[in-house]
Amino acid sequence: MRLASLRGGVHQAVQGLASAPLSTPSPVRSFVTMLPHVPKAKQAGRGLGSFVSQENGTTRPQFAAAGMPPAAKKSAEAPAADQQPVAPAKKVDASDKWKEITVDMWRDAVYTNQTYFGDLISDTTEFVKTIAEHIKLSGRRCSLVEVGCGTGEFVREAADDFRTAVGVDFNKEFVDFCKEHTIPRNAAKSHYLQGDACQLYELLKEEFPKTPQRGSDGLIRRGVEFWDDTRIVACVGNTIGIIPEELRPKVYEQMAGVAGKDGVVVMVYWNAKWFGDAVLNFYHANPKLCGAFEGENVDFKNTTLKTPMDYKTKWTSVDEARAIMEDLGMEIISLREKGKGVFVAARRM
Ligand SMILES: C[S@@+](CC[C@H](N)C(=O)[O-])C[C@H]1O[C@@H](n2cnc3c(N)ncnc32)[C@H](O)[C@@H]1O
C-alpha cells in the first residue's frame, strides 16, 4: 500500500472525526489524562475506587502495570513488518479467516506491539479484576469466561482472581496454545474450550455439568461451582469488532445468558477515536495480520476496515457502546473511555 496516500487520506478523514487523535492520547475522559502530572511509577497502586463509573464523574483511577507474557524477544528477532510476506488476497469467509490465523501471527501483531496496545491490555485486566473484587466483597464467589480468548493472554493474567477461568475460541491452534501455556498454579481452575461463541451456553453446560457427573476417567466432575458463582462474561481486545455484524446479537445474547441475572457482561471495544491512527500505525504496520489494503478499504464514517480478504474490524465509540447496551436491554454498570479502549460493564435488567 502506498503509505503517503493512505496517510493523506487518514489526515483528511480524521478532521471529520471529532477529537480523533493521531498518535496522541485520547483527550476526553481518559483514565490516563485524569492523572496528567503523575509519573507512571506513581500510578502503580490499584485502588478499589479506581473503577467507580465514569458516568458520575467521580473516577480517580490508579493502575498497576500488569505484566504481559515475555513476547518482546520474539518481536526483536522477527523481520521488520515491511519485510514480512503479505497475506494472499484470496477470498475467505470472515470466520474462517480467524481460524487460519496462527499463534505467531496473532502474538506478533498484538502482543509484541507493546507500544500500541500495552496500556489497553493492562487496563483491561485491571477493569475486570476490580469488578471481581466488588463481587467478592459482597460475599459471592466469582468465575470468569472470555469469549474469543485468542492465545489466552487475558485469561492467564486474570485467572488468579477467579475460582474458575474459562477461555473459548473457535481456533483450535489458539486453544491448544492456551492449554500448553497455562500457569501451573492455575491449571486446575483453567479451562480452554474450542467452540463458537454463538453456542456459548451449550459449550459451558457440557464442560460444567449442572449436576455432578462421573467422567470416563472415573472421576466425579463437579460443574456446579461454576454455575453457583457470580459469572463475569467478557469479550475483550475488540473480539466483538471482528465478529460479523449479523452474528453479534447472538453473541451478546449468549454472553448475557451465561452471565445470568447476577452476573456481569464486560465488553472492551477498540475506541473509534483511535481508528485513523490504528489504520496507519497498527494495521498498516502489521500486513501479516490483515493483508495489504488500500484507502478504499477504510470506512472512516463507520470506523471499519475491510480488507480485500474480507477481514473486517469495527472500532466502537462511547456513544455506540451505550446504544448497543441499551438496544440489548442491558443496564450499564460502568461505561468508560480510556486511551484506545471503551470499557463497558453491564448486566441484564
Ligand atoms: C481480535 S482476537 C482477540 C483475542 C483475545 N481476546 C485478545 O485480546 O488477545 C479475536 C479472537 O476471537 C476468536 N473468534 C472470533 N469469532 C469467534 C466465534 N464466533 N467464536 C469463538 N471465537 C471467535 C478468534 O479466533 C480470535 O482468537
The ligand as a Gaussian input file, in Angstrom:
#p B3LYP/6-31G(d) Opt

LIG

0 1
 C       -9.311000      -9.896000      17.978000
 S       -8.913000     -11.542000      18.551000
 C       -8.834000     -11.217000      20.278000
 C       -8.198000     -12.301000      21.092000
 C       -8.129000     -12.020000      22.581000
 N       -9.410000     -11.641000      23.125000
 C       -7.107000     -10.969000      22.877000
 O       -7.480000      -9.865000      23.285000
 O       -5.929000     -11.231000      22.695000
 C      -10.441000     -12.339000      18.295000
 C      -10.489000     -13.821000      18.673000
 O      -11.841000     -14.238000      18.623000
 C      -11.925000     -15.521000      18.038000
 N      -13.279000     -15.634000      17.491000
 C      -13.829000     -14.886000      16.526000
 N      -15.104000     -15.229000      16.322000
 C      -15.372000     -16.240000      17.188000
 C      -16.521000     -17.031000      17.455000
 N      -17.664000     -16.859000      16.784000
 N      -16.438000     -17.965000      18.416000
 C      -15.286000     -18.169000      19.093000
 N      -14.156000     -17.442000      18.894000
 C      -14.196000     -16.492000      17.942000
 C      -10.807000     -15.544000      17.020000
 O      -10.398000     -16.861000      16.706000
 C       -9.729000     -14.738000      17.736000
 O       -8.904000     -15.553000      18.504000

